[in-house]
């Protein structure tokens, strides 16, 4: 039983880290797009 609890805790921790990593990557892509849009608007 203890091993399963540890495995579950570890899996949840890994999922949390992956979600954070995904959100950071997504935010970086969104920021990049916004920068490109602003740069394009400035060029007009």
LINFENVEN-V121219 format. One record per residue. N is the residue number from 0. RES is the residue in one letter. OMEGA is omega in degrees with one decimal (none if undefined). Layout:
BEGIN
n=[N;N]
res=[RES;RES]
omega=[OMEGA;OMEGA]
END
This chain:
BEGIN
n=[0;1;2;3;4;5;6;7;8;9;10;11;12;13;14;15;16;17;18;19;20;21;22;23;24;25;26;27;28;29;30;31;32;33;34;35;36;37;38;39;40;41;42;43]
res=[X;X;X;X;X;X;X;X;X;X;X;X;X;X;X;X;X;X;X;X;X;X;X;X;X;X;X;X;X;X;X;X;X;X;X;X;X;X;X;X;X;X;X;X]
omega=[-179.2;-179.7;179.6;177.6;178.2;179.1;178.8;178.5;179.8;179.2;179.5;179.0;178.5;178.7;179.0;-180.0;179.5;177.9;178.5;-180.0;178.5;-178.8;178.6;178.5;179.8;179.3;178.5;179.2;179.2;178.7;178.0;179.7;179.3;178.6;179.8;178.7;179.7;178.8;177.9;179.1;178.7;-177.6;-177.7;none]
END
